[in-house]
Amino acid sequence: MEMSFYQLQIETDNIHNTKKITASVSCKHCGQEIPVVRWDKELDAFYKTEKKQIKVITSFKIGTKGKILLWIAAVFFGAIFLLLAGLYIYGHLKPKV
């Protein structure tokens, strides 16, 4: 038998790893998965002890749409910054009458 643990990952515009951990048990010989309702007490106890030992790492990643929005925002605010900097410099460099 082989037990695999999985971490729930929510993927919208962003990718977020949650704290929810699930497991599946499968037979190595035939490859069939054993459903949770057929687990015996020993297998359930093993699952609970192993789950406690797992270090849950949550993370947050920006998806494709988020990256595009960040680039648009960076270009927009960069253009505004350059415009204001240009106006400031032009105001100080023009000859005084």
Secondary structure, 3 states (H helix, E strand, C coil): CEEEEEEEEEECCEEEEEEEEEEEEECCCCCCEECHHHCCHHHHHHHHHHHHHCCCCCCEEECHHHHHHHHHHHHHHHHHHHHHHHHHHHHHHCCCC
